[in-house]
Amino acid sequence: MAEEPRKVAILGGGLTGIAAALHLRRPWVLFEREAKLGGLAVTEQRDGFHFDLTGHWLHLRDPAIKQLVAEVLPAEMAEVQRRARIFSHGVTTLYPFQANLYGLPPGVIKECLLGVIEAKMQPAGAAPRNFEEFCLRHFGAGISRQFMIPYNEKLWGVHPRAITADWCARFVPLPNLEQVVAGAVGADAGRLGYNVSFLYPKQGGIGTLARALSTRMNGGDVHLRSSVESLDFRRREVVVAGQSVPYHAVVATLPLPELLARISNLPDDIEVHASRLRCTSLRYLNVATRSRPPADWHWIYVPEKRLPFYRVGIYSNAAASMAPAGTASLYVELADRGPVSETTLSDVAQGLAAIGATASPGDIRFADAREIKYAYVVFDEHYAAATTAIFRFLESHAIYPRGRYGAWTYNAMEDCLLAGREVAATIEAAPGSRTP
């Protein structure tokens, strides 16, 4: 009897793993550690309140991905026009900060405008060596000091001079001088950024998307509560629950350090590069309120250190179904990566009322602490060399790291869906990969 053809092993059932299975023509087997598919694109429920794993707003550019989402969720996705804000100096202003200075204290506006003009007058010079230099180059000293540097330090957990600007090309709006001036005097600067609108499920949170996409998966097997214990790249086998599973190729969507830790006999140089991979974790709160919030925004950025969070989102302002009538569901992303204490909760309650996210500090019905271990990849001076060498080694052995944490990058949900599609095509086109 002929030996059964080896399958593609998909490690992780988040959006990238689902998309890879969806597009593969070759037989596959998917192993997911959790009890359901979705990865970080899942939704929790408690007492009628729904919570994603912080903000998961879907931004689509690719026509085929748009069509796929429309097919699996016909008339079930609402297109929402972004309402994003900044809270600083005690006032709420429009996003992005660099193009919406109107409403800030006059001295702050003056500082920011003069900084932008000075920056625009400087010769181009060498490429910025880090994100701090990127901010100073494009926005000047005022906007960098008032928002860019303090906000990103709270988000990344490291100072912007410790990270490169490689991650930010698509995610940081760069207004021209005319737009900056218009936004400073209250004129319309235009809608800037990649996320001027987004799609969101009318019911059930972002987990609805992952469930709908998974219904299109065929040609393979899904094993939940199944974590890969080890991977032998020479024998092309993975071990799951003590059982060896031969593979044709691997799509690895689990965090890159977790994948490398499961591979024995890595070359010494790859071990060194692996030791240099850095990321920061995220602690956040799922917050339920007793009444509707005064604010109408979807999310807000908070750069000042005096407040314990750097971003807050209100799910129920995007989809009323995310909370019982007359209440609200929020996510609160904390700047402190340590344990959530009673003092933290008290400070959060005061802060949420101060920014208009809640009616009062006592309006919070419950606040559940959560943690995402791998949240933000740190793009430091070792990042490019380490990831280049690691990816070259892995792909030479038909191991394809993909997705936000498999590819060790900063991206959006659509990028994960695109990565799944791309890696399926890459595997199909590789020598010796003729579909059985």
C-alpha positions in Angstrom: 0.0 0.0 0.0 1.2 3.5 -0.8 2.2 5.6 2.2 -0.3 8.3 3.0 0.8 11.7 1.7 2.2 14.0 4.4 0.0 16.8 5.3 0.7 20.5 6.0 0.8 21.0 9.7 -0.8 24.3 10.8 0.3 25.3 14.3 -2.3 27.7 15.7 -5.9 28.4 14.8 -6.0 32.1 14.8 -6.9 34.1 11.7 -3.7 33.2 9.9 -4.1 29.5 10.6 -7.7 29.6 9.5 -6.9 31.5 6.3 -4.1 29.0 5.5 -6.4 26.0 5.9 -9.1 27.8 3.9 -6.8 28.3 0.9 -4.7 25.1 0.9 -5.5 22.5 -1.7 -3.2 20.0 -0.2 -4.4 18.0 2.9 -3.7 19.7 6.2 -4.0 19.2 9.9 -4.4 22.1 12.3 -3.5 22.0 16.0 -4.9 24.7 18.3 -4.0 25.0 22.0 -7.3 26.5 23.1 -10.8 25.0 23.1 -11.9 27.0 20.1 -10.5 28.6 17.0 -9.8 32.3 16.7 -6.5 33.0 18.5 -6.7 36.6 19.7 -9.8 37.3 17.5 -12.2 35.8 20.0 -14.9 37.3 22.2 -15.6 36.8 25.9 -19.0 37.0 27.5 -20.1 37.8 31.1 -23.5 38.7 32.3 -24.6 39.9 28.9 -21.5 42.0 28.3 -19.2 41.1 25.4 -15.4 41.8 25.2 -12.9 41.2 22.5 -9.2 40.8 23.5 -9.0 44.6 23.4 -9.8 46.5 20.2 -10.2 44.3 17.1 -11.6 46.7 14.5 -11.5 45.2 11.0 -9.9 47.3 8.2 -10.0 45.8 4.7 -8.2 46.9 1.5 -7.8 43.6 -0.5 -10.8 43.0 -2.8 -10.7 39.2 -2.4 -10.6 39.5 1.4 -13.6 41.9 1.3 -15.5 39.4 -0.8 -14.7 36.5 1.5 -15.9 38.4 4.6 -19.0 39.5 2.8 -19.7 35.9 1.8 -19.2 34.3 5.2 -21.1 37.1 7.0 -23.7 38.4 4.5 -25.3 41.6 5.8 -23.8 40.9 9.3 -20.9 43.3 9.3 -21.6 47.0 9.9 -19.3 49.7 8.3 -18.5 52.2 11.0 -17.0 55.6 10.5 -14.1 56.0 13.0 -14.6 58.2 16.0 -11.2 58.3 17.7 -10.0 60.9 20.1 -7.0 62.1 22.2 -7.2 63.1 25.8 -4.4 65.4 27.0 -4.1 68.7 29.0 -7.6 68.0 30.3 -9.3 68.3 26.9 -10.5 65.8 24.3 -9.3 66.5 20.7 -9.7 64.7 17.4 -7.3 61.9 16.2 -4.6 62.1 14.9 -3.0 64.5 17.4 -0.5 65.8 14.8 -3.3 67.1 12.6 -5.9 68.2 15.2 -4.3 70.6 17.7 -7.4 72.8 17.9 -8.8 72.8 21.4 -5.4 72.4 23.2 -4.0 75.3 25.3 -2.7 78.1 23.1 0.9 77.6 24.4 0.8 73.9 23.5 -0.5 74.7 20.0 2.2 77.3 19.5 5.0 74.9 20.6 3.7 72.2 18.3 3.3 74.5 15.2 6.7 76.0 15.6 8.2 72.5 16.0 6.5 71.3 12.8 7.7 74.3 10.8 11.2 73.9 12.1 11.2 70.2 11.2 9.9 70.9 7.7 12.7 73.4 7.1 15.5 70.9 8.0 17.3 69.1 5.2 16.4 65.5 4.8 19.6 64.0 6.1 20.2 60.4 7.0 17.4 58.0 7.7 16.2 58.1 11.3 18.0 55.6 13.5 15.1 55.1 15.9 11.5 56.0 16.4 12.3 59.0 18.5 14.3 60.5 15.6 11.5 59.6 13.2 9.1 61.6 15.3 11.4 64.6 15.6 12.1 64.5 11.9 8.4 64.4 10.8 6.6 66.2 13.6 9.1 68.4 15.4 9.9 68.8 19.0 6.5 70.0 20.2 4.3 67.2 18.9 6.9 64.7 19.8 7.1 65.9 23.4 3.4 66.4 23.8 2.1 63.2 22.3 4.3 60.9 20.1 7.0 60.1 22.6 5.0 59.8 25.8 2.2 57.8 24.2 4.4 55.3 22.4 6.5 54.8 25.5 3.3 53.9 27.4 2.3 51.6 24.5 5.6 49.8 23.8 6.9 49.7 27.3 10.2 51.0 26.2 11.4 54.5 25.2 10.9 55.3 21.4 14.7 55.7 21.1 15.0 52.0 21.9 13.0 50.9 18.9 13.4 51.5 15.1 10.7 53.1 12.9 10.4 50.0 10.7 6.9 49.2 12.1 5.2 52.5 11.5 5.1 53.3 7.8 1.4 52.4 7.5 0.2 53.1 11.0 1.4 56.6 11.8 -0.3 59.4 9.7 2.1 62.0 8.3 0.1 65.2 7.6 1.6 67.9 5.5 2.1 71.4 6.8 -1.1 72.7 5.4 -3.1 69.9 7.2 -1.3 70.6 10.5 -2.1 74.3 10.3 -5.7 73.6 9.3 -6.1 71.3 12.2 -4.6 73.8 14.6 -7.1 76.6 13.7 -10.1 74.4 13.7 -10.4 74.0 9.9 -10.9 70.5 8.4 -7.6 68.8 8.0 -9.2 65.8 6.3 -9.6 62.3 7.5 -6.1 60.7 8.0 -4.9 57.3 8.7 -5.5 53.7 7.5 -8.5 53.3 9.8 -10.9 56.1 8.9 -13.6 53.4 8.8 -13.8 49.8 9.9 -16.1 46.8 9.8 -17.5 45.2 12.9 -20.0 42.4 13.5 -23.5 43.6 14.3 -23.7 40.8 16.9 -21.3 38.7 18.9 -18.1 40.7 18.7 -15.0 39.9 16.6 -15.2 36.2 17.5 -18.1 36.1 15.0 -15.6 36.7 12.2 -13.3 33.8 13.2 -16.3 31.4 13.6 -17.7 32.4 10.2 -14.4 32.0 8.4 -13.8 28.6 9.9 -16.9 27.2 8.3 -15.1 27.5 4.9 -12.2 25.2 6.1 -12.2 21.9 4.3 -9.7 19.2 3.2 -8.2 18.8 6.6 -8.6 18.0 10.3 -8.8 20.3 13.3 -7.5 19.3 16.8 -8.5 21.6 19.6 -6.8 21.6 23.0 -3.7 20.3 21.2 -0.4 22.0 21.7 2.7 21.1 19.8 5.3 19.7 22.2 8.3 19.5 19.8 9.3 19.8 16.2 12.1 17.9 14.4 13.0 19.7 11.2 15.3 17.0 10.0 12.7 14.2 10.2 9.9 16.6 9.4 7.7 15.6 12.4 5.9 17.4 15.1 4.9 15.7 18.4 1.5 16.4 19.8 0.2 14.7 22.9 3.1 12.3 22.7 2.3 11.3 19.1 4.6 11.9 16.2 2.9 13.5 13.2 4.9 13.6 9.9 4.4 16.7 7.9 5.1 18.0 4.4 5.4 21.6 5.5 4.6 23.7 8.6 2.6 26.9 8.9 3.7 28.2 12.3 1.4 31.0 13.7 2.3 30.5 17.3 4.7 33.2 18.7 8.1 32.9 17.1 10.0 32.3 20.5 7.5 29.6 21.3 8.2 27.9 18.0 11.9 28.1 18.3 11.8 26.7 21.9 10.1 23.6 20.5 12.8 22.9 17.9 15.7 20.8 19.1 19.2 21.1 17.7 18.9 24.6 16.4 22.2 25.9 14.9 24.2 28.0 17.4 23.7 31.2 15.4 19.9 30.7 15.3 19.9 30.2 19.1 21.8 33.5 19.5 19.3 35.3 17.3 16.4 33.7 19.1 17.7 35.0 22.4 17.5 38.5 21.0 13.8 38.5 20.2 11.9 40.9 22.5 8.3 41.8 23.1 6.2 43.5 25.7 3.1 42.1 27.4 -0.2 43.8 27.9 -2.4 44.0 30.9 -5.9 45.3 30.3 -9.3 45.4 31.8 -12.7 44.3 30.6 -15.0 46.9 32.1 -18.8 46.8 32.4 -20.7 49.9 33.3 -24.1 50.4 34.9 -25.1 53.2 32.6 -24.2 54.5 29.1 -21.0 56.6 28.9 -21.0 60.3 28.2 -18.5 59.8 25.4 -19.5 58.8 21.9 -16.1 57.8 20.6 -14.9 54.3 19.8 -11.5 54.6 21.3 -9.2 57.3 22.8 -5.4 57.7 23.1 -4.1 58.9 26.4 -0.4 60.1 26.4 0.0 61.6 29.9 1.7 59.5 32.6 -0.7 60.7 35.3 -3.4 58.4 33.9 -2.8 54.6 34.3 -3.9 53.7 30.8 -2.8 54.6 27.3 -5.9 53.6 25.3 -9.5 53.0 26.1 -12.2 51.7 23.8 -16.0 51.4 24.1 -17.2 48.4 22.2 -20.8 49.2 22.7 -20.4 52.6 20.9 -19.5 50.6 17.8 -22.1 47.8 18.2 -24.9 48.3 20.8 -25.2 44.5 21.1 -21.9 44.3 23.0 -23.7 45.4 26.2 -27.2 45.2 27.7 -29.4 48.2 26.9 -28.5 51.3 28.9 -25.0 50.0 29.8 -21.6 49.8 28.1 -18.6 47.4 27.6 -15.1 48.8 27.5 -11.5 47.8 27.2 -8.8 49.6 29.2 -5.2 49.1 28.1 -2.8 49.6 31.1 0.6 51.2 30.9 1.8 49.2 33.9 2.8 45.6 32.9 2.7 44.5 36.6 -0.2 42.9 38.5 -3.4 44.8 38.7 -3.8 46.1 42.3 -6.8 47.7 44.1 -4.9 51.0 43.8 -4.7 50.5 40.0 -8.5 49.8 39.8 -9.2 52.9 41.9 -7.0 55.0 39.6 -8.6 53.5 36.5 -12.1 54.3 37.9 -11.1 57.9 38.5 -9.4 58.2 35.1 -12.3 56.7 33.1 -14.6 59.3 34.6 -12.2 62.1 33.9 -12.0 61.2 30.2 -15.8 60.8 29.8 -15.7 57.0 29.4 -17.9 56.5 32.4 -20.5 58.7 34.1 -18.7 58.5 37.4 -16.0 56.5 39.2 -18.8 54.4 40.9 -20.4 53.5 37.6 -18.2 50.5 37.0 -20.2 47.3 37.5 -17.1 45.0 37.2 -13.6 45.2 35.9 -11.8 41.9 35.0 -8.1 41.9 34.6 -6.6 40.1 31.6 -3.1 39.7 30.1 -1.7 39.1 26.7 1.8 37.7 27.1 2.9 38.5 23.5 1.4 41.9 22.7 4.0 44.2 21.0 7.1 43.1 19.3 10.0 45.3 20.1 11.7 46.5 16.9 15.1 47.1 18.5 18.6 47.2 16.9 18.7 43.3 16.8 15.3 42.9 15.2 16.2 43.0 11.5 19.2 40.7 11.6 17.6 38.2 14.0 14.4 37.8 12.1 16.1 37.7 8.7 18.4 34.8 9.8 15.7 32.9 11.6 13.2 33.1 8.8 15.8 32.0 6.2 16.7 29.0 8.3 13.1 28.0 9.0 11.9 28.3 5.5 14.8 26.3 4.2 13.3 23.5 6.2 9.7 24.1 4.9 8.7 25.8 8.2 6.8 29.0 7.4 6.3 31.5 10.3 3.3 33.7 9.6 0.8 35.9 11.3 1.5 38.8 13.8 3.5 36.7 16.2 4.7 33.9 14.0 6.2 36.5 11.6 7.1 38.6 14.7 5.8 41.9 13.4 3.2 44.6 14.0 0.1 44.3 11.7 -3.7 44.2 11.5 -6.3 41.4 11.2 -6.4 41.7 7.4 -2.7 41.2 7.2 -3.1 37.9 9.1 -5.8 36.8 6.6 -3.5 37.8 3.7 -0.6 35.9 5.3 -2.6 32.7 5.4 -3.5 33.1 1.8 0.1 33.8 0.8 1.6 30.9 2.7 -0.9 28.5 1.1 0.2 29.6 -2.3 3.9 29.5 -1.3 3.6 25.9 -0.1 1.6 24.9 -3.2 4.3 26.4 -5.5 7.3 24.9 -3.7 9.2 22.2 -5.4 7.9 18.7 -4.6 4.5 20.2 -3.5 2.3 18.9 -6.2 -1.2 18.6 -4.8 -2.1 14.9 -4.4 
